[in-house]
Amino acid sequence: MGWLAVPRVQGAAFVTGTLALLAMIIVGCTKVTDGDVAVAQGEAPLYRASVSASIEESIASSSARESERQESLTTEAVQASCEVMSSSSADAIGAVNTYVDAFNSNPGDVGSSAGPAVDALNLSADRVAGTVSDPLAPDLRDALNSWVDAARMVAGAIAGNYGTEEFNDAITRLNDSKTTALNRCDAAFR
């Protein structure tokens, strides 16, 4: 009988505990409070004004936080794009200058400087294009994209062994786009 009695005792304790809990809930829910069901007429406008002011304050606070977030995203995008533009364009222009020097001084040895110039231009174009994003101002995006196009054009002119006039036109466009992009970057930091 010992081992069969334990489950019965546990079952009885469970049922007793459940009934006690139900009794407490029923007793707690039957308490009646005194008071008037009507809203105090003078307090309703104050309550509405309080809720309205709270909502307006919440909207203003939320709007300010979103503005700060957008400004932060724009600042980060400008810094990333402009730093890449500045450093990679300097490397690309340096490699192109080495190519031009070799072309002017020893045209037979131009091949050793053509590959690095093409690579530096394409690398700069790829890196700058990878940083162009929506948070940037449209004029800065356009200037950076112009650099990308001009860098690819000069890389094509070097790789394609274009004539002097075509090459010089491409170089002029490259220099102009670099100046414009870096000026837009400077303006974005102010």
Residue frames as a rotation matrix with the C-alpha (Angstrom) as fourth column:
MET 1
0.562 0.827 0.000 0.00
0.827 -0.562 0.000 0.00
0.000 0.000 -1.000 0.00
GLY 2
0.176 -0.551 -0.816 2.90
0.470 -0.681 0.561 2.44
-0.865 -0.482 0.138 0.58
TRP 3
-0.800 -0.600 0.005 3.88
0.295 -0.386 0.874 3.12
-0.523 0.700 0.486 -2.99
LEU 4
-0.394 0.741 0.544 0.26
0.805 -0.008 0.593 3.42
0.444 0.671 -0.594 -4.25
ALA 5
0.393 0.593 -0.703 -0.67
0.880 -0.464 0.100 5.99
-0.267 -0.658 -0.704 -1.57
VAL 6
-0.443 -0.664 -0.603 1.85
0.456 -0.746 0.486 8.63
-0.772 -0.059 0.632 -2.70
PRO 7
-0.911 0.119 0.394 0.23
0.323 -0.386 0.864 9.35
0.255 0.915 0.313 -6.10
ARG 8
0.062 0.996 -0.066 -3.21
0.825 -0.014 0.565 9.54
0.562 -0.089 -0.822 -4.45
VAL 9
0.242 -0.043 -0.969 -1.94
0.790 -0.571 0.222 12.02
-0.563 -0.820 -0.104 -1.85
GLN 10
-0.785 -0.579 -0.218 -0.28
0.317 -0.679 0.662 14.11
-0.531 0.451 0.717 -4.57
GLY 11
-0.648 0.620 0.442 -3.48
0.519 -0.066 0.852 14.05
0.558 0.782 -0.279 -6.65
ALA 12
0.342 0.801 -0.491 -5.58
0.915 -0.164 0.370 15.09
0.215 -0.576 -0.789 -3.66
ALA 13
-0.099 -0.470 -0.877 -3.16
0.614 -0.723 0.318 17.91
-0.783 -0.507 0.360 -2.82
PHE 14
-0.934 -0.255 0.251 -3.28
0.345 -0.452 0.823 19.11
-0.097 0.855 0.510 -6.42
VAL 15
-0.221 0.942 0.253 -7.10
0.681 -0.037 0.731 19.17
0.698 0.334 -0.633 -6.50
THR 16
0.406 0.351 -0.844 -7.24
0.892 -0.355 0.281 20.96
-0.201 -0.867 -0.457 -3.11
GLY 17
-0.470 -0.684 -0.558 -4.70
0.480 -0.729 0.489 23.60
-0.741 -0.038 0.671 -4.25
THR 18
-0.858 0.196 0.474 -6.59
0.413 -0.284 0.865 24.20
0.305 0.938 0.163 -7.49
LEU 19
0.159 0.982 -0.099 -9.89
0.823 -0.076 0.563 24.66
0.545 -0.171 -0.821 -5.65
ALA 20
0.213 -0.155 -0.965 -8.26
0.785 -0.560 0.263 27.10
-0.581 -0.814 0.003 -3.23
LEU 21
-0.821 -0.565 -0.082 -6.84
0.370 -0.637 0.676 29.15
-0.434 0.525 0.732 -6.12
LEU 22
-0.547 0.707 0.448 -10.21
0.533 -0.118 0.838 29.31
0.646 0.697 -0.312 -7.85
ALA 23
0.380 0.695 -0.611 -11.86
0.916 -0.193 0.350 30.43
0.126 -0.693 -0.710 -4.61
MET 24
-0.208 -0.535 -0.819 -9.32
0.590 -0.736 0.332 33.28
-0.780 -0.414 0.469 -4.25
ILE 25
-0.944 -0.126 0.305 -9.93
0.329 -0.455 0.828 34.42
0.034 0.882 0.471 -7.83
ILE 26
-0.148 0.976 0.161 -13.70
0.701 -0.011 0.713 34.41
0.698 0.218 -0.682 -7.36
VAL 27
0.404 0.263 -0.876 -13.49
0.873 -0.397 0.284 36.30
-0.273 -0.879 -0.390 -4.05
GLY 28
-0.507 -0.707 -0.493 -11.03
0.485 -0.707 0.514 38.83
-0.712 0.022 0.702 -5.53
CYS 29
-0.904 0.154 0.399 -13.21
0.335 -0.324 0.885 39.49
0.265 0.933 0.242 -8.56
THR 30
-0.006 0.998 -0.066 -16.42
0.826 0.042 0.562 40.08
0.563 -0.051 -0.825 -6.61
LYS 31
-0.410 -0.166 -0.897 -15.24
0.755 -0.614 -0.231 43.15
-0.513 -0.771 0.377 -4.70
VAL 32
0.410 0.630 0.660 -17.44
0.834 -0.551 0.007 46.14
0.368 0.548 -0.751 -5.47
THR 33
-0.697 -0.655 -0.293 -15.96
0.715 -0.667 -0.209 49.61
-0.059 -0.355 0.933 -5.33
ASP 34
0.322 0.775 -0.544 -17.77
0.669 -0.592 -0.448 52.81
-0.669 -0.220 -0.710 -4.59
GLY 35
-0.684 -0.569 -0.457 -17.75
0.161 -0.729 0.665 55.70
-0.712 0.381 0.590 -7.02
ASP 36
0.386 0.785 -0.484 -19.42
-0.290 -0.395 -0.872 57.40
-0.876 0.477 0.075 -9.90
VAL 37
0.157 -0.279 0.947 -19.20
0.748 0.660 0.071 55.96
-0.645 0.697 0.312 -13.42
ALA 38
0.905 0.274 0.326 -19.40
0.423 -0.661 -0.620 59.34
0.046 0.699 -0.714 -15.08
VAL 39
-0.139 -0.963 0.232 -16.31
0.926 -0.209 -0.314 61.25
0.351 0.171 0.921 -16.22
ALA 40
0.121 0.102 -0.987 -15.68
0.619 -0.786 -0.005 64.48
-0.776 -0.610 -0.158 -14.37
GLN 41
0.800 0.350 0.486 -16.50
0.596 -0.377 -0.709 67.12
-0.065 0.857 -0.511 -17.00
GLY 42
0.866 -0.480 -0.139 -13.64
-0.462 -0.875 0.142 69.45
-0.190 -0.059 -0.980 -16.07
GLU 43
0.125 -0.885 0.449 -10.97
-0.373 0.377 0.848 66.73
-0.919 -0.273 -0.283 -16.27
ALA 44
0.547 0.137 0.826 -11.72
0.565 0.668 -0.485 65.36
-0.618 0.732 0.288 -19.77
PRO 45
0.961 -0.222 0.165 -10.27
-0.001 -0.598 -0.801 68.35
0.276 0.770 -0.575 -21.68
LEU 46
0.434 -0.848 0.304 -7.17
-0.858 -0.287 0.425 68.29
-0.273 -0.446 -0.852 -19.48
TYR 47
0.195 -0.315 0.929 -6.71
-0.013 0.946 0.324 64.60
-0.981 -0.075 0.180 -20.17
ARG 48
0.792 0.152 0.591 -7.16
0.562 0.197 -0.803 65.07
-0.239 0.969 0.070 -23.93
ALA 49
0.860 -0.504 0.080 -4.68
-0.441 -0.814 -0.378 67.96
0.256 0.290 -0.922 -23.93
SER 50
0.263 -0.775 0.574 -2.18
-0.710 0.247 0.660 65.88
-0.654 -0.581 -0.485 -21.97
VAL 51
0.327 -0.085 0.941 -2.47
0.405 0.912 -0.058 62.96
-0.854 0.400 0.333 -24.41
SER 52
0.933 0.074 0.351 -2.23
0.354 -0.355 -0.865 65.30
0.061 0.932 -0.358 -27.39
ALA 53
0.671 -0.732 0.117 0.88
-0.741 -0.667 0.075 67.02
0.023 -0.137 -0.990 -25.99
SER 54
0.175 -0.596 0.784 2.45
-0.375 0.695 0.613 63.65
-0.910 -0.401 -0.102 -25.26
ILE 55
0.572 0.096 0.814 1.85
0.617 0.604 -0.505 62.46
-0.540 0.791 0.286 -28.82
GLU 56
0.962 -0.207 0.180 3.26
-0.029 -0.730 -0.683 65.68
0.273 0.652 -0.708 -30.30
GLU 57
0.451 -0.832 0.322 6.35
-0.829 -0.257 0.498 65.44
-0.331 -0.492 -0.805 -28.10
SER 58
0.221 -0.318 0.922 6.87
0.056 0.948 0.314 61.82
-0.974 -0.018 0.227 -29.11
ILE 59
0.799 0.121 0.589 6.56
0.580 0.098 -0.808 62.68
-0.155 0.988 0.008 -32.81
ALA 60
0.860 -0.499 0.111 9.00
-0.448 -0.841 -0.304 65.58
0.245 0.212 -0.946 -32.49
SER 61
0.274 -0.773 0.572 11.49
-0.694 0.253 0.674 63.45
-0.666 -0.582 -0.466 -30.59
SER 62
0.362 -0.060 0.930 11.21
0.401 0.911 -0.097 60.64
-0.842 0.408 0.353 -33.09
SER 63
0.937 0.030 0.348 11.63
0.333 -0.380 -0.863 63.05
0.106 0.924 -0.366 -36.00
ALA 64
0.661 -0.738 0.137 14.74
-0.750 -0.645 0.148 64.59
-0.021 -0.200 -0.979 -34.41
ARG 65
0.145 -0.604 0.783 16.30
-0.319 0.721 0.615 61.16
-0.936 -0.340 -0.088 -33.86
GLU 66
0.566 0.118 0.816 15.60
0.637 0.566 -0.523 60.20
-0.523 0.816 0.245 -37.50
SER 67
0.964 -0.243 0.110 17.14
-0.125 -0.775 -0.620 63.46
0.236 0.584 -0.777 -38.73
GLU 68
0.370 -0.865 0.340 20.25
-0.829 -0.142 0.541 62.80
-0.420 -0.482 -0.769 -36.66
ARG 69
0.215 -0.245 0.945 20.44
0.134 0.966 0.220 59.25
-0.967 0.079 0.241 -38.01
GLN 70
0.823 0.147 0.548 20.12
0.552 0.017 -0.834 60.43
-0.132 0.989 -0.067 -41.62
GLU 71
0.829 -0.556 0.063 22.75
-0.536 -0.821 -0.194 63.12
0.160 0.127 -0.979 -41.06
SER 72
0.202 -0.759 0.619 25.10
-0.598 0.405 0.692 60.52
-0.776 -0.510 -0.372 -39.57
LEU 73
0.409 0.007 0.913 24.58
0.516 0.823 -0.237 58.19
-0.753 0.568 0.333 -42.54
THR 74
0.960 -0.041 0.275 25.29
0.212 -0.531 -0.820 61.04
0.180 0.846 -0.501 -44.96
THR 75
0.598 -0.783 0.170 28.44
-0.788 -0.535 0.304 62.05
-0.147 -0.316 -0.937 -43.10
GLU 76
0.126 -0.536 0.835 29.71
-0.195 0.811 0.551 58.47
-0.973 -0.233 -0.002 -43.09
ALA 77
0.624 0.170 0.763 28.95
0.642 0.444 -0.624 58.06
-0.445 0.880 0.168 -46.81
VAL 78
0.949 -0.302 0.090 30.71
-0.203 -0.806 -0.556 61.33
0.240 0.509 -0.826 -47.71
GLN 79
0.365 -0.862 0.351 33.78
-0.792 -0.089 0.604 60.42
-0.490 -0.498 -0.716 -45.66
ALA 80
0.196 -0.267 0.944 34.02
0.178 0.956 0.233 56.94
-0.964 0.122 0.234 -47.17
SER 81
0.766 0.180 0.617 33.55
0.618 0.058 -0.784 58.10
-0.177 0.982 -0.067 -50.76
CYS 82
0.917 -0.379 0.120 35.81
-0.317 -0.879 -0.357 61.11
0.241 0.289 -0.926 -50.53
GLU 83
0.317 -0.839 0.443 38.64
-0.628 0.165 0.761 59.30
-0.711 -0.519 -0.474 -48.76
VAL 84
0.221 -0.188 0.957 38.60
0.505 0.861 0.053 56.56
-0.834 0.472 0.286 -51.41
MET 85
0.896 0.153 0.417 38.39
0.440 -0.428 -0.790 59.15
0.057 0.891 -0.450 -54.19
SER 86
0.798 -0.602 0.037 41.29
-0.598 -0.783 0.167 61.15
-0.072 -0.156 -0.985 -52.81
SER 87
0.103 -0.830 0.548 43.68
-0.511 0.429 0.745 58.28
-0.853 -0.357 -0.380 -52.17
SER 88
0.157 -0.044 0.987 42.89
0.547 0.836 -0.050 56.09
-0.822 0.548 0.156 -55.18
SER 89
0.949 0.168 0.267 42.82
0.316 -0.495 -0.810 58.97
-0.004 0.853 -0.522 -57.67
ALA 90
0.588 -0.806 -0.063 46.23
-0.737 -0.567 0.367 60.14
-0.331 -0.170 -0.928 -56.43
ASP 91
-0.097 -0.612 0.785 47.61
-0.113 0.790 0.602 56.63
-0.989 -0.031 -0.146 -57.01
ALA 92
0.458 0.358 0.813 45.99
0.713 0.399 -0.577 56.44
-0.531 0.844 -0.072 -60.45
ILE 93
0.992 -0.113 -0.052 47.25
-0.123 -0.845 -0.520 59.87
0.015 0.522 -0.853 -61.54
GLY 94
0.280 -0.946 0.166 50.74
-0.699 -0.082 0.711 58.96
-0.659 -0.315 -0.683 -60.32
ALA 95
-0.088 -0.269 0.959 50.71
0.325 0.903 0.283 55.77
-0.942 0.336 0.007 -62.40
VAL 96
0.763 0.390 0.516 49.43
0.614 -0.186 -0.767 57.67
-0.203 0.902 -0.381 -65.46
ASN 97
0.830 -0.513 -0.216 52.16
-0.520 -0.854 0.032 60.30
-0.201 0.086 -0.976 -65.02
THR 98
-0.059 -0.854 0.517 54.76
-0.339 0.504 0.794 57.52
-0.939 -0.129 -0.320 -64.93
TYR 99
0.207 0.240 0.948 53.26
0.727 0.611 -0.313 56.14
-0.655 0.754 -0.048 -68.16
VAL 100
0.974 0.193 0.114 53.31
0.221 -0.734 -0.642 59.60
-0.040 0.651 -0.758 -69.83
ASP 101
0.484 -0.869 -0.101 56.91
-0.678 -0.445 0.585 60.19
-0.553 -0.214 -0.805 -68.74
ALA 102
-0.211 -0.544 0.812 57.93
0.120 0.810 0.574 56.83
-0.970 0.218 -0.105 -70.22
PHE 103
0.518 0.492 0.700 55.98
0.749 0.135 -0.649 57.57
-0.413 0.860 -0.298 -73.39
ASN 104
0.990 -0.111 -0.091 57.65
-0.136 -0.922 -0.361 60.98
-0.044 0.370 -0.928 -73.80
SER 105
0.335 -0.940 0.068 61.19
-0.821 -0.255 0.510 59.93
-0.462 -0.227 -0.857 -72.88
ASN 106
-0.791 -0.610 0.042 61.43
-0.531 0.720 0.446 56.35
-0.303 0.331 -0.894 -74.13
PRO 107
0.097 0.948 -0.304 58.44
-0.992 0.067 -0.108 55.22
-0.082 0.312 0.946 -76.21
GLY 108
-0.124 -0.209 -0.970 59.98
-0.474 0.871 -0.127 51.76
0.872 0.444 -0.207 -76.64
ASP 109
-0.880 -0.281 -0.382 59.81
0.195 0.521 -0.831 51.17
0.433 -0.806 -0.404 -72.87
VAL 110
-0.524 0.741 0.420 56.23
-0.780 -0.616 0.112 52.35
0.342 -0.269 0.900 -72.44
GLY 111
0.061 0.590 -0.805 54.91
-0.209 0.796 0.568 48.77
0.976 0.133 0.172 -72.02
SER 112
-0.523 -0.334 -0.785 56.29
0.610 0.496 -0.618 48.38
0.595 -0.802 -0.056 -68.50
SER 113
-0.964 0.184 -0.192 54.35
0.017 -0.677 -0.736 51.42
-0.265 -0.713 0.649 -67.27
ALA 114
-0.577 0.795 -0.184 51.14
-0.572 -0.233 0.787 50.90
0.583 0.559 0.589 -69.28
GLY 115
-0.205 0.499 -0.842 49.90
0.365 0.837 0.407 47.89
0.908 -0.224 -0.353 -67.28
PRO 116
-0.610 -0.048 -0.791 50.32
0.791 -0.092 -0.605 49.52
-0.044 -0.995 0.094 -63.86
ALA 117
-0.942 0.297 -0.156 48.60
-0.300 -0.954 -0.006 52.70
-0.151 0.041 0.988 -65.12
VAL 118
-0.380 0.833 -0.402 45.64
-0.403 0.241 0.883 50.73
0.832 0.498 0.244 -66.50
ASP 119
-0.252 0.239 -0.938 45.41
0.675 0.738 0.007 48.70
0.694 -0.631 -0.348 -63.29
ALA 120
-0.837 -0.117 -0.534 45.57
0.501 -0.557 -0.662 51.79
-0.220 -0.822 0.525 -61.04
LEU 121
-0.812 0.577 -0.088 42.87
-0.563 -0.735 0.378 53.56
0.153 0.357 0.921 -63.07
ASN 122
-0.176 0.776 -0.606 40.55
-0.179 0.580 0.795 50.57
0.968 0.248 0.037 -63.06
LEU 123
-0.439 -0.038 -0.898 41.17
0.795 0.449 -0.408 49.94
0.419 -0.893 -0.167 -59.35
SER 124
-0.960 0.088 -0.265 40.35
0.060 -0.861 -0.505 53.56
-0.272 -0.500 0.822 -58.53
ALA 125
-0.572 0.793 -0.210 37.22
-0.651 -0.283 0.704 53.44
0.499 0.540 0.678 -60.70
ASP 126
-0.151 0.501 -0.852 36.07
0.270 0.850 0.452 50.21
0.951 -0.161 -0.264 -59.01
ARG 127
-0.616 -0.157 -0.772 36.76
0.777 0.041 -0.628 51.48
0.130 -0.987 0.097 -55.51
VAL 128
-0.944 0.294 -0.148 35.07
-0.260 -0.942 -0.213 54.85
-0.202 -0.163 0.966 -56.04
ALA 129
-0.407 0.834 -0.373 32.06
-0.521 0.123 0.845 53.23
0.750 0.538 0.384 -57.75
GLY 130
-0.291 0.245 -0.925 31.74
0.545 0.837 0.050 50.90
0.786 -0.489 -0.377 -54.76
THR 131
-0.763 -0.040 -0.645 31.29
0.611 -0.370 -0.700 53.85
-0.210 -0.928 0.306 -52.39
VAL 132
-0.858 0.501 0.113 28.66
-0.384 -0.771 0.509 55.77
0.342 0.393 0.853 -54.36
SER 133
-0.677 0.644 -0.356 25.38
0.732 0.640 -0.235 55.50
0.076 -0.420 -0.904 -52.44
ASP 134
0.123 0.899 0.420 22.01
0.746 -0.363 0.558 57.18
0.655 0.245 -0.715 -51.91
PRO 135
0.538 0.149 -0.829 22.96
0.764 -0.501 0.406 59.24
-0.355 -0.852 -0.384 -48.83
LEU 136
-0.588 -0.799 -0.124 25.37
0.642 -0.555 0.529 61.27
-0.491 0.231 0.840 -50.98
ALA 137
0.080 0.550 -0.832 24.13
-0.218 -0.804 -0.553 64.53
-0.973 0.226 0.055 -52.47
PRO 138
0.788 0.318 0.527 23.26
0.384 0.415 -0.825 64.15
-0.482 0.852 0.205 -56.18
ASP 139
0.850 -0.505 -0.150 26.00
-0.477 -0.619 -0.624 66.57
0.222 0.602 -0.767 -57.30
LEU 140
-0.018 -0.874 0.486 28.64
-0.899 0.226 0.375 64.60
-0.438 -0.430 -0.790 -55.37
ARG 141
0.242 0.176 0.954 27.33
0.096 0.974 -0.204 61.29
-0.965 0.141 0.219 -56.74
ASP 142
0.977 0.163 0.136 27.48
0.155 -0.104 -0.982 62.71
-0.146 0.981 -0.127 -60.28
ALA 143
0.542 -0.838 -0.060 31.02
-0.833 -0.527 -0.172 64.00
0.112 0.143 -0.983 -59.76
LEU 144
-0.131 -0.586 0.799 32.22
-0.623 0.676 0.394 60.66
-0.771 -0.446 -0.454 -58.41
ASN 145
0.479 0.380 0.791 30.55
0.331 0.757 -0.564 58.79
-0.813 0.532 0.237 -61.28
SER 146
0.957 -0.204 -0.206 32.21
-0.283 -0.508 -0.814 61.17
0.061 0.837 -0.543 -63.75
TRP 147
0.074 -0.970 0.231 35.57
-0.957 -0.004 0.291 60.25
-0.282 -0.243 -0.928 -62.25
VAL 148
0.017 0.002 1.000 34.74
-0.110 0.994 0.000 56.55
-0.994 -0.110 0.017 -62.60
ASP 149
0.852 0.378 0.361 33.83
0.310 0.192 -0.931 57.02
-0.421 0.906 0.046 -66.28
ALA 150
0.781 -0.596 -0.185 36.89
-0.602 -0.641 -0.475 59.17
0.164 0.483 -0.860 -67.01
ALA 151
-0.029 -0.818 0.574 39.26
-0.802 0.362 0.476 56.75
-0.597 -0.446 -0.667 -65.26
ARG 152
0.221 0.179 0.959 37.88
0.253 0.939 -0.234 53.84
-0.942 0.294 0.162 -67.28
MET 153
0.988 0.155 0.016 38.18
0.064 -0.312 -0.948 55.92
-0.142 0.937 -0.318 -70.47
VAL 154
0.419 -0.904 -0.084 41.86
-0.908 -0.415 -0.056 56.70
0.016 0.100 -0.995 -69.84
ALA 155
-0.123 -0.423 0.898 42.53
-0.424 0.840 0.337 53.05
-0.897 -0.340 -0.283 -68.95
GLY 156
0.598 0.426 0.679 40.94
0.414 0.562 -0.716 52.09
-0.686 0.709 0.160 -72.29
ALA 157
0.933 -0.290 -0.210 42.99
-0.353 -0.638 -0.684 54.71
0.065 0.713 -0.698 -74.13
ILE 158
0.045 -0.968 0.247 46.23
-0.939 0.043 0.340 53.37
-0.340 -0.248 -0.907 -72.65
ALA 159
-0.125 -0.048 0.991 45.33
-0.078 0.996 0.039 49.72
-0.989 -0.073 -0.128 -73.18
GLY 160
0.673 0.496 0.548 44.07
0.491 0.254 -0.833 50.45
-0.552 0.830 -0.073 -76.71
ASN 161
-0.388 -0.921 0.026 47.15
0.696 -0.275 0.664 52.50
-0.604 0.275 0.748 -77.56
TYR 162
0.670 0.725 0.160 44.98
0.681 -0.514 -0.521 55.43
-0.296 0.458 -0.838 -78.71
GLY 163
0.098 -0.583 0.806 46.44
0.723 -0.515 -0.461 58.34
0.684 0.628 0.371 -80.63
THR 164
-0.781 -0.559 -0.280 47.87
0.598 -0.539 -0.593 61.38
0.180 -0.630 0.755 -78.89
GLU 165
-0.721 0.544 0.429 44.82
-0.423 -0.836 0.350 63.61
0.549 0.071 0.833 -79.45
GLU 166
0.300 0.864 -0.404 42.34
-0.135 0.457 0.879 61.03
0.944 -0.209 0.254 -78.14
PHE 167
-0.028 -0.407 -0.913 44.60
0.850 0.470 -0.236 60.25
0.525 -0.783 0.333 -75.20
ASN 168
-0.926 -0.371 0.068 45.00
0.297 -0.828 -0.476 63.95
0.233 -0.420 0.877 -74.31
ASP 169
-0.305 0.901 0.310 41.22
-0.520 -0.430 0.738 64.47
0.798 0.064 0.599 -74.52
ALA 170
0.439 0.444 -0.781 40.72
0.315 0.738 0.597 61.55
0.841 -0.508 0.184 -72.12
ILE 171
-0.413 -0.685 -0.601 43.38
0.850 -0.053 -0.523 62.95
0.326 -0.727 0.604 -69.76
THR 172
-0.848 0.165 0.503 41.71
-0.196 -0.981 -0.010 66.38
0.492 -0.107 0.864 -69.80
ARG 173
0.190 0.980 -0.052 38.39
-0.391 0.124 0.912 64.78
0.901 -0.153 0.407 -68.88
LEU 174
0.249 -0.182 -0.951 40.11
0.706 0.707 0.049 62.75
0.663 -0.683 0.305 -66.14
ASN 175
-0.767 -0.620 -0.164 41.77
0.575 -0.552 -0.603 65.83
0.283 -0.557 0.781 -64.63
ASP 176
-0.610 0.616 0.498 38.56
-0.474 -0.787 0.394 67.86
0.635 0.005 0.773 -64.82
SER 177
0.393 0.814 -0.428 36.50
-0.109 0.504 0.857 65.11
0.913 -0.290 0.287 -63.21
LYS 178
-0.107 -0.514 -0.851 39.07
0.854 0.391 -0.344 64.70
0.509 -0.764 0.397 -60.44
THR 179
-0.936 -0.260 0.237 39.05
0.145 -0.899 -0.413 68.42
0.320 -0.353 0.879 -59.68
THR 180
-0.244 0.931 0.270 35.25
-0.581 -0.364 0.728 68.54
0.776 0.021 0.630 -59.67
ALA 181
0.416 0.420 -0.806 34.90
0.279 0.785 0.553 65.46
0.865 -0.455 0.210 -57.45
LEU 182
-0.362 -0.628 -0.689 37.45
0.869 0.041 -0.494 66.67
0.339 -0.777 0.530 -54.92
ASN 183
-0.884 0.135 0.447 35.87
-0.189 -0.979 -0.080 70.15
0.426 -0.155 0.891 -54.87
ARG 184
0.140 0.988 -0.066 32.46
-0.423 0.120 0.898 68.56
0.895 -0.098 0.435 -54.20
CYS 185
0.208 -0.154 -0.966 34.06
0.704 0.709 0.038 66.51
0.679 -0.688 0.256 -51.42
ASP 186
-0.825 -0.555 -0.106 35.52
0.489 -0.607 -0.627 69.64
0.283 -0.569 0.772 -49.85
ALA 187
-0.584 0.682 0.441 32.14
-0.545 -0.731 0.410 71.37
0.602 0.000 0.798 -50.05
ALA 188
0.319 0.740 -0.592 30.41
-0.022 0.631 0.776 68.37
0.948 -0.235 0.217 -48.46
PHE 189
-0.149 -0.472 -0.869 32.73
0.862 0.369 -0.348 68.57
0.484 -0.801 0.352 -45.43
ARG 190
-0.907 -0.214 0.363 31.90
0.072 -0.928 -0.365 72.22
0.415 -0.305 0.857 -44.76
